[in-house]
């Protein structure tokens, strides 16, 4: 297996975590006009997106946030995958 081989599950089973930046769901409060607080969740802006890796001549599908897509456009897919592997966001 190559360095960038990534094991992905079906998208229906995947959690809401960006595989490049590590962003995930945050918890906060809905605050009403009367200042009552009820729990809510803040979801990251995630997309299932295909990327081409020219070194391996293949396509991979990643679950990335909008910020992750911008990082990939800036640094390149190879550098972003290397960083994500080092930080443990992908296996």
Secondary structure, DSSP 8 states (H G I E B T S, - for coil): --TT------TTT--S--TTT----EEEEEE-TT--EEEEEE---EEEEEEEETTTTEEEEEEEEHHHHHHHHHH-HHHHHHHHHHHTS--
